[in-house]
């Protein structure tokens, strides 16, 4: 009753909206509508949150005061839900304090940072690269002066010096720098001094866009505090679809009255963000995927210089910035897409031509270089998914139908009916082709892949040739109707026509992607590619995907950017133990590098003898797919281990069916824990975010969790590896590459490619456990093949681990007893 009175008092006195002290207090307060929607503020104001409510409010207020007061009327229009009234009051309070009275429409994307050629650092030939790098990373050096808490790391100094020396000698380098080295700054400092000293562009490529953003926001500000780097210019370059298209967004806003309250609220958030953003990069905010597609840039919607918003277009600004920046930070996907364009447009693979996005450069740094094989395979593969393609056709026909209805008052009805009839005929024939493809490859179970060869391959190619011709005709119809809509929307601006115009342009992009994939199958010679089917679980069913992937990825790598004189490859896992070699033969092989390419392996700052306990379960059967004895015993050990350690644990599998079996067996018994099982379509990022917010969280993950996951400290104390991460040897692409790397016999291919690939994946998985010098953790491996001295790959795997990492082989019950002791002693 007292709480009700308090709530009435707050409402009647128009008191400021409430902010929870923490999530727990918010959870227990029954009147959720009195709290400000902080997820909205954090997302669209794009700021870092703080623990204390006071600091959060100050941060929100500071950002909101930067907005124009003219936004206030939009609050009534876009915040339609009664529950949003508190958020509305909070934003309005700070908008009233704003000194900015400009029209909000004029301020959209006006804050984009633009680099000009005049502002680019002038080359300073007097820079002593080696001296500057040593001064930066040495004990008591410049980094120690720049920020508090900097910890001298000898391995970081060695990494930076090795890179600097190789740059000075203008030669390539492959370097393994262990986890905890601080490798981002170790390569950024020497390449920054190189670019400033020579005036040459440097391109840095990472595996993920997340790491791209981290380099720009966390590491580059540190660089710019170093002597001689204050004017360093940096640009991040992503694919076109990652950027907001201002014209499409404005047209969507004009039709906002047609949307439900949730979409309207999101549109308001995008308005706020687009006034504040310096990049227009949609990755800065969380958006529904469909809305992202509707407002993201695409080539068919783009009018380039004739667009009224060209001067504030984030995509073209990013491209221009890249040409004017000292450092260009991109990702492997875009890098290899560009490489594919350069190779395709050249007279031959040997002749490189200028790309359309990345400026010509002299130094290329590849971070997470162990991922290059997967990245180039993804960029240069083609795929057809009949189910998704058929769904696309249906949605395209809906757009076309709506467009023709809107054009009835502008064109002869018989002419429009002819277009509709022709499009229906083409759609029917395309669907028939897709049905023929499904019938041709009707056999197979979920998760299986099968090579396409012989008679089925010839039949498939015949269908694709017809499908390609049909799609070209279908695309021409959409291009024609799109032009008709565009002409009439200019003559008589109608909101409906503008929306249809955008939908048609997006449709054209979709058709073009479909047709380009079909054409890709037809253009390449089968000897250099492998065609195969894959059956993937989705929406409760199993759907067919047909793929064409390059077998000789090493030769493609060799021909990628051949005129770039200095290439630096860096990763925590490039080295594989090998008698009689320096351990980098496998990495050189898959990267298409010459046998004498310079390579260096550096240590780690971690003390594995003190920070890690490594157990192998001695009394397990040897793993074989679907072995119930193995699955049941492993399930029992996992259940006991998790009941001891609780949250901050992760169990990694290589088979979805194994994971599902174990999860279902344990879910009921471990319901006091927050078990998160990765489903086929789940986002690893979303699972990680949920895991970080829960002390009782346990992740059950498959291959995407074996690398690129950062869970420091208490977030990961126990790592269980269910089996060695072998790829399926019968996978058509893996099988083809084993034969490619072993021309003499299959065993040669296993030793040169298949086994080192598994060892690299295992080392990546192990690298999830320790992320800082203060971390401690336990790893338990169930697959006893790791300790079988008769197997060459087991000896290579154990030899690839840090020498101070002691491997304890024990029965399951003794490992469980050790876990209990470690927990009791508070080591774990």
N, C-alpha and C positions, 0 to 999 in steps of 0.2 A: 504493500500500500504506500509506504514511504517512497519507494522507487517510482511509482506512478505519479505521485505528487511532484517529485523532482523533475520528471519528464514534462509534466504539464507546465511547471515553472519555466523550464528551458524554452518551451514552445511559446509561451505567452510573453516572455520577456525578450524574445528575439536574440537570445544569447548566441555567442559564436558557436559554430558547429563543433562537434566533438572529434577528438583524435585519440585513438587508443594508445595507452602506454606501451602495450605489446599485443601480440596476436592473441594471447591467452585472455587478457582482459576484454578484448573485443568479442571473443568467442562466447564469453559468459554474460555479456550485456544483452538483454533481450531486445532492446530497441535499436536494431541495426540501422534503421532509417535515419538516426540522428548522427551517424558517423559520416564524415566526408569520404567519398570514393577515392581512396588514395591510389588504387591501381590505375585509375584514369590519370591522376596528376603525375605519378611516376613515369607512366608510359609516354604521355604526350608532352610533358615538360622536359622529358629526357634528362633527368638528373639522378645523381646517386643518393640513395636514401641513407638516413642516419638512425641510430637507435632511439635517441631522445625526441619526443614529439615537438619540443620547442625548436630544435634544429631543423626538423623536417618542415615545420610551418614557415620558418624564416626562409628556407630554400625555395619553397613553393611561392611564397610572397614575392621574393626577389625576381623570380622568372615571370610571374604574372604581371608585375608592374612594367615589364618591358613590352607588354602587348598594348595595342591601341585601345583607348576607351570606346572606340566605335564598334568593338566586338560585343558590347553588352546586349544590344538587341537580339543578337544571334542566340544568346542563352535561352531566351523564351521560345525560340523557334526550334532549336535542336535538342534541348533537354526536356523531353516530353513526359517522362515518368515521374509520378509523385515522389518516388524515392530519391530522385535527382535534385530535389529542391534545395537540399543542404549543400550539395556541390555547387549549385547555381549561386546560392548566397555567398559562398566562400570565394568563388571566382569574381563575382560582381564587386565584392568588397575591395579587392585589389585593383580591379579595372578602374574603379572610381578614383583611385590614388595615382593612376597613370598620367604622365604629362604628355603622352603621345596621343594626338587627336587626328592622325592621318587616317584615311579610309583603309580599312583592313585589306580590301582587295588589292590595293596598291603595294601592300607590304608582303604579300605572299612571295616567298623565296627570294626576297630582296637581301637576305643576309648571307647568301651563298658566298663562300670565300673563292675569289678568282685570282689565280696567279698569272701575272703577265711576264712576257719574256724579259722586260726591262728590270723586273724585280728579282729575277733569278740570280743566284750567287755568281758573282764574277770569279773566274778561276784565279786561284792564288798559288802560283807555281812554287812559292817558297815554303809551302807546308811540308814539314818533315813527317811523313806518314808513320814511320816506325816510332819516332820519338813521341809524337802526340798520343799514339795508342798506349805506349808504355806509361806515360805520365797519367793517363786516364785510369788505368786498371791497377797500377802498382799499389802496394800497401802504403797508406798515407797519401794516395794520389788524388786526382781531381774528383772522382766519383764520391770519395769519402767526404769531400768538402761540400758537394752539391746537395746531398740529402742525408738526413739522420738515419741511422740504422743500417747504413751500407756495411756489408761484411765482405772483407777481402777474400776472394776465392782464387787460389792459384790456378785452377783449371780454367777459369774465365780469362785470366791474363794470358795463359798459354794459347787458348783458342783464338783470342783477338790478335795476338802477335803472329801466330801461324797464318791467319788470314791476311794480315797486313803485309807480311813478307811475300806471300804468293801473289798478292795484287801488285806489289812493287816489281816483282819479277815478270809480271804479265803472264802468269801461267794458272791453269785451273787447279782446283783442290777439292778433295773429298775428305771430310773430317767428321769423325764420330766424337761428339761431346756428350758426356753422360748427363742424366737427369740431375737437376740442381746446379748445373754449371752457370746458368744465366746466359745462355747462348744467344738470345735475341740481341742484347746489348753488345755481346762479344763480336757479332758480325756487323751490327749497325754502325758502331763507332768507326771502324776502318773504312767501310764503304762510304760513309758520310764524308770523311776527310778526303777520300779519293775523288768523290764527285765535286766537292768544293775546290779541291786542288787542281783538277783537270778541266772542269766545266763539262764533263761527260755525264750522260744519264746512267743511273743504276736502276735495275729492276729487281725487286725482291718478291718472290712468290711463296705463298704459304698454302697449306692444304685447305684450311677453313677460312671463311669470311670472319669468323670470330677472332682468329689470331690476327687477321688483317687489321681489324678495328683496335685490338689490344696494342699492336705496334704503334698505331697512330696516336692513340689517346694516352698510353702509359709510357712508352719508351721514347718516342720522338721528342716530347717536352724535356726529357732529361738530356737528350743530345743537344738541344738548342741552348743549353746552359754552358756547354763546353766552349773554350776559347776557339774562335774562328768559325763556329757553327751557328752563331746567332741568326744569320740570314738564310740558313738551310731551308730549302723549300721542299715540301713533301706532298704527294698526292696519292689517294687511294683510288684504284680503278676496278670497277666491277662490271658485270654484264648489264646491258641496257635495261632489262626488266627489273633490276634492283632499284631503279630511280623513279621518283614521282614524275608523272607527265602533267604539267600545270594545266594544259588545255583540257585534257580529259577530266581532270579533277574539278575544274570550274564548271564544266558542262554537267558533271554529276551533281554538283551542289545546286545547280539550277533546277534539278528534278528531285531535290531532297524531300519535298512534300509527299512523294510517292513511297518513301521508305518507312520501315517500322522504327520504333523508338530506339532500339539498340544500334541500328545502322546510323541513324541521325546523330546519336551521341558520339559515335566513332568518327563521323564526318567532322563534327565540331572539334574533336581532338586533333584531327589531321590539319584543320585550319590553324589551330594554335601552334602545333608543331612546325607547320610549314612557314610560319612567321619567324620562328626562333632558330630553325635548323641552319647550319652552315654548309650542309652537303646535299640535302634532298634525298639522302640514302634511306630507302624504306626499311632497311635492316635496323635502323635506330628505334623503330616502334613495332609493337605487336599488332598484327592486323589479321582478320579472316582472309584465308587464301583467295577466295573469290573476289573480295573487294580489292585485294592487292593486285590481282590481274586486271581489274577494271581501271585502276588508276596508275598502274605501272607503265613505263614507256615501252613501245614496240615499234618495229620498223614500218609497219603499214599505216600506223596512225600519225606518223611523223611527217610534217611538212617542212622540216628544217628551217632554213632562213626566212621563209615566208610566214612562219608561225608567229603570231603576235607575242608569244611568250618565249621566243627563242633566246632572248638576252638573259632570261632567268630560268633556262632549262637545266636542271641538275645533270642530266646525262651529257649534254654537249659541254657544259662547264667542266665536268670531270675529265672529258677527253682533252679539252684545251689545257686544263691544269696539268695533265700527264705530260703534254708536250713541253710544258714550261717548268717542270719540277726537276730538282736534283735527284730525288728518290721517288720511284713509282712503286707502290705496294699493290700487288695484285694476288690472285689465287691461281692454283694449278689448273682449275677448270678453264678459266679465261685464257691463261697462258697457252694451253694446248689447243684451245679453240682457235686462237690467233695463229698458232703454229700450223694448224691444219689449213687455214686460209692461205697462209704464205706458201705452203707446199703446193696446194692446189693451183694457186695463181701463177706459180713460177713455171718457167719453161721445162724445168726438170727438178728433181729433188736436190740437185747440187746447187741450183741457182735460187738464192733467197730474194724475195721482193719485199718492199716495205709493207708492213701491216696497216690495218685501218684504225687500230686503237692505240697500241703501245708504240711510243716513239722508238726510233733506232737507238740502240744502247750498246755499251761496250762491256758492261759488267752485269752478270746475272747471278743472284743468290737464290738458291733453292732450299728453303727451310722444309723440314719434315721430308727429306729426300727419299726416304724409304717408301713413300707413298706414290712416287712418280709413275711406277708401272701401272697401278690402278687408275691414276688420273689420266694418263695418255690413252689407256684402253677405253675408259668412259668417254673421253672427248672424241675418239675416232671410231666409235662403234655406232652401228645403226640398229634400230629396234622397231618392230611392228607388234602391237598388242591388239588383236582383233576385237576383243570385247570393248576396250577403251576407244578404239577407232570407230566402232559402230555407235557407241554413245555420243561421240563427237559429231558424227553425221546427223544424229537426231537433233542435237542442240543447234547445229548449224542451220538445219532446215527450219527450225522455229524462228531464228533470227531472220532468215530470208523471207519467210512468210510475213512476219511483222513489217519488214521493209517494203514488200510489194503492196501490202495493204495501205501503208502510208503514201505510196506513190500513185494510188488510183486516181487522184484528182489532177495529176500532172502528166500522165502518159496514157496512151490508148490501152483500153482494157485487154483487147486481144493480144497486144504485144506483151503485156505483163503475164497473161495466162500462158503464153508461149514459153516465157522464161521459166515459169513455175513448172510447166509440164516437162521441159527439158531437164530441169534440176532434179525432178522426181525420177526421171528415167536414169539419170547418171547415178543418183543415190541408190536406186534399186540394183544397178549393175555393180557398184562398189560393194554393197552389202553381200551380193552373190559371190564376189571374189573373196571377201572375208570369210564367208561360210565355206568356200572351197578350201581355203587355207586351214581352217579349223578341222575340216574333214580329213585333210591330207595328213595332219599330225594329231589324230584323235586319241592315240594311245599314250599311256604314261601316268605316273602318280605325282602327287604334290611334292615339290622339292626336287624332282628329277630333271636332268638335262640330257638331251639326246642330239647327237650330231646329225646334220642333214647332208646326205650324200647320195650318189647314184641316181636312180630313177626318180625318187622323191624330190631331189634337188632340181632336176630338169623340169619336172611338173610345176614346182614352186616358182621357178624363174619365168615360166610361161605365164602363170597367173599374175606375177608382179609386173611384167611388161604391159599387160592389159590394164592393170590397176593404175600404173603410172600415167598412161594416156588418159584414163578417165579422170584422175585427179587434176591433171593440167586443165582439162575442159571445165571441171567443176570450179577450179580456182578462177578461171577467166570469167565465169558467170558472177561470182562474188565480187570480182574487181569491177565489173560493169555496173552491177547494182550499187556498189559502194560509191562509184563515181556519180551515179544518178542521184543518190541521197545527198552527197556532198554538194552538188550543184544546186539542188533545191533548198538545202538548209542555208546556203549563202544568200539565195534570192529572197527567201522568206524564213527568217530564223525561227525555228520551232524547237522547243526543248526535246520533244519526242524524236525529231529527226536527228538532232545532235547526238542523243543517246544511241540511236540506231547506227549512226555513222561510226561511233566508237566500237560498238559491238561488231559491226561488219569488219572493221580493221583488225580487231582481235581475232575474228573468225578467219580472216585471210592469213594471219600469222599461224594459226593452228593448222589450216589446210597445207600451208607451205611446209611446216615442220613434218607433217605426215608424208607429203610427197617427196621431200628431201630424203627422208629415211628410206622410202621405197626405192628411190633412185640410187641411194648408196649401195643397196644390195646388187643392183644391176651393173654398176660401174666397175666394181673391183673384181679382180681375178680371184677365183676361189683358192688358188694355191697359196696366196698370201693372207688369206682370211679363213676363219672357221665360221660356218653357218650352223647354228644349233637352236634347239627349242628349250624352253624352260617353263615348267609349270609352277606357278607361284600362288600361294594361298591369299585370298583377298575376299572381304565381305562374306565370309562363311563358305566360299566356293574356291574352286581352283581354276585359274585363268592362264591361258597360253600366251607366252611371249616368244617371238622369234628374233634372234640376234645375229648380227654379223660383226665379228670383232677381229682386230689385227692380231695375227700370230707373232709376227716379227716386231714386237714392240721395241726391242733393243735397237733395231735398224731405224725405226721411226725416231727414236730418241736421238740417234746419231745424226739424223738429218734435221733435227730441230734447232733452229737458230745457229746454223753452222758458222756464221760470220762473227759471232760474239766471241771475242778473244779470251775473256776471263769468266769462267764459270765456277762458282763455289757451291758444292753440295754438302749440306750439313744435316745431321740427324743424331738421335741418341742410339739408333740401332742400324748401323751399316756394316758392322764387322761380324764375321762368322769364323770361328776357330777352324783352322785348316793347316795341317802339317805341310811344310815346304812352301808356304806362301805367306803374304802379309795379312791374310784374312779378308781382303777387300775384293777378291776375284769375283765373288757372286754379285756384289754391288756394281762393280765395273761392267759385268756381263749384262745385267738387266738394264743398266743405264746407257748402254751402247758406247762406253768409254774405252779408249785404247788400254792395252795391258800395262803400259808404263805411266798411266795417269796417276799423278801424285796423290797419296792418301796418308792420313795420319789418324791414329786413335789416341784419344786422351782419356784420362781417368775420370773419376767422379769425386765430388766432395763428400759423398756419403760414406759412413763407416758401417758396411753391411754386417760386420761381425757383431756389432752392438745394436744395430737398428732393425735387423731382420732375422726372423726365425723361419727356416725353409724346411718343410717336412714332405716326405714322399711316403704314401701309405704302402707298406710292404705286403700286406696280406689281401690285396685286391686281385681278382681275376684279370687276365689281360683283356683290354677293351675290345669289344666287337659290336657293331651296330645292332641295337635292339636287344642286347643281352640282359635279360631280366635279373639275373644274379648280380651282375655288375651294378645295374640301376638301383636295385633294392638295397644292396650294401652301402653304396654311395649315399643314397637317400637317408639311411639311418645315421651315418656319420655326419652328414650335413645338418640334420635335425639337431643332433646333440651339440655340435660345434656352435650353431646359431643360438641355441638356448643358453649357452655359456657366454658368448661374446655379445649377443644382442645386436643392436644397430651398428652402423658403420661397417657393414660387411657386403661382400659382392661374390656371387658365384657365376663363373663364366663357362659357357658351353660353346660347342661348335655346331651342335645340332638342335634345331628348334624342337624336334620330337622328344629328344632326351630331356631338354629343359622343361617342356610341358609335363612330361611324366613325373619328374621329380617335384615340380611345383605343386601339382595336383595331389601328390602323395603327402606333402608336408603342410599345405595351406591350412588345414583344419587344426593340426597339432601346434602350429606356430601362429595362431591368430592374434596373440598378444604383440607380435611383431608386424611391422608394416612392410609386407612382402610386395615387391614390385616386379612383375614379370614382363619383359619386353615382348610386345606383340609385333607381328610383321610390319604393321604400318605405323608403329609408335615412333615418336621423335625422341632420340636419345637425350637431346637437350632438355626436353620437358621432364623426362624421368630424373635426370640429374638435378634439376631445379627443385623437384619435389623431395628428392633424397636429401638435399642440403638443408631443407626446412624441417626435417624430422629426425629425432634422435634414435628412433626405433626402426629406421628404414634399412631394408636389405634388398639389393638389386639382383635379379636373375637375368643375365644378359647373354646375347650371342655375339657374333663376330664384330659388330660395330662398337662394342664396349671394350674390345681388346686393346684399343689405342685411342689417343686423343682425348681421354677422359682425365680430368684433373680433380682429385678428391683428397685434399691435404688433411693432415691431422686426424681428428676424431671421425671424420667422414668416411675414412676407409682404414680399418685396423686389421681386418681379416679378408684375405683373398683366397678363394677356393677355385682351382683350375680342374674342371671335370675330366678333361682329356687333352692330349697334345693337339695343337691347332692345325692339323693336317687339312689341306683342301682335299675334296673328293678326287681320287686319281682318275675316276671315270668321267669327270667333268670335261666336256669336249675342249674347252679352251685350255684348261690345265694340261690335259693329255697332249694337245697339239704343241704346247710350249715345251713340255718335257721332251718330245721328239725333236723339236727345233734346236733345243740346247744340247741334245744328245744325239747327234747325227750318226754316230757309230752303233750305239745300241741303247735300249731303254734305260739300263742301269746307269749309263753315263748321264742321261737327262735327269734321273732321280738325284744323283750326287751333285750335279752342277746347278740344278734349279729347284727341284721339288723339296728336298730336305733343307737346304738353306732358307727357302721361303718359309717353311714351318718354324725354323729356329728364330728367324727374325720376328715372326708373329708372336712366338712364345716370349721373347725378350720384351716386346711391346706390352704384352699383357702383364708381365711381371713389373714393368715400369709404372703401372697404375698405383702400386702400393706405397712407395716412398716418393714424396714430392718436395720435402724440405729436410733440413738437417735435424729438425726436432721430431720428425715422424718416426713411429715404430710400428711394426706390424708383423703378421704371420701369414705365410703362404702355405697352402696344403695342396699337393698335386696327387690326384688319384691314379693317374695313368702310370703304371709301373714300368712301361717301356722306356721311360726316361732314364732308368738306372740299369737297363739291360746292356751289359758290356759287349754282348755279341753283335749288337746293332751299331753300325757305323754312325748313324745319325744321332744316337744317344750319346756316344762319346763326343761328337762335335757339339751337341747342345750343352752338355755339362762343361765342356771346354770353353764355351762362349759366355759362361756366367763369370761375374767378377771372382777372382781367386779367393778373396776373403769371405765369400758367401758360402758358409758351411751348409751342406745338404745332409739332413738327418733322416735316415731310412728306418722306419719303425712301424709296428702293427698299429692299426687304427685305435685300439684301446689306449696305447701308450701316448699317442698324439693327443687324444682327448684329455688324458691325465695331465699332459704338459700344458694344454690350454687352460685347464682349471687352475694349475699352479701359477701360470703367468697372470691370470685374472686376479687370483688371490694376492699376489705380490704387487698388483697394480702396475705391472710392466705393460699390460695390455689394456 
